[in-house]
Amino acid sequence: MSRDREYAEKMQNIANLLDEFFNPTGFKEVGFALLVFPFDDEDRDVAYASNAKRDCMVKALEEFLDIAKKIDDTENLYMH
């Protein structure tokens, strides 16, 4: 099995668990994006899984990047 296929299957399983955990009634109240990338790959292909539509997920990631770029590594991003 290729690394990409292995990642895709694992990510889908985790995404399903996250969705069930955050949205136990099936009604989508909480969105998420799971990013996976190899540390040792200079080309760094990033894979993602999300329970949101792409445009909503991209907007959330842009908001996250805006915050992440403004703080240092010692701060907890969860608190923002």
PyMOL commands that set and color helices and strands:
alter all, ss='L'
color gray80, all
select helices_A, chain A and resi 3-22+54-68+77-79
alter helices_A, ss='H'
color red, helices_A
select strands_A, chain A and resi 33-36+47-50
alter strands_A, ss='S'
color yellow, strands_A
deselect
rebuild
show_as cartoon
